[in-house]
């Protein structure tokens, strides 16, 4: 049982690297499977600006 990475032996370091590689590969595979394919259609919604409006405030807080 190693409580510190500093005092860990070689096999503990190897286990940590192996787990990190497995998790990294599974995360990359999951990301690739979730990504839409080349046939996916992407649409862009364009928003046009309306008339300008003026907003004013007195800046006074009313506490009752």
Secondary structure, DSSP 8 states (H G I E B T S, - for coil): --S-SSS--HHHHHHHHHHHHHHHHHHHHHHHHHS--TT-------------------------
